């Protein structure tokens, strides 16, 4: 029987541990998903991970990044 894949939450927690960061809170996950949805639906799907990556590099809060995504 194939090994079960981890849930998204489990995978993110494991990745966060490996990169030395705290995993996002449930509220942060919701905001990130909203940011990704705005990017993907306003442009092309691959804009979603790039927008989240950029947001993480800016030092802005997720709320600020989300508002800027709405304006883009």
Secondary structure by P-SEA (a helix, b strand, c coil): cccccccaaaaaaaaaaaaccccccaaaaaaaaaaaaaaaaaccccaaaaaaaaaaaccccaaaaaaaaaac
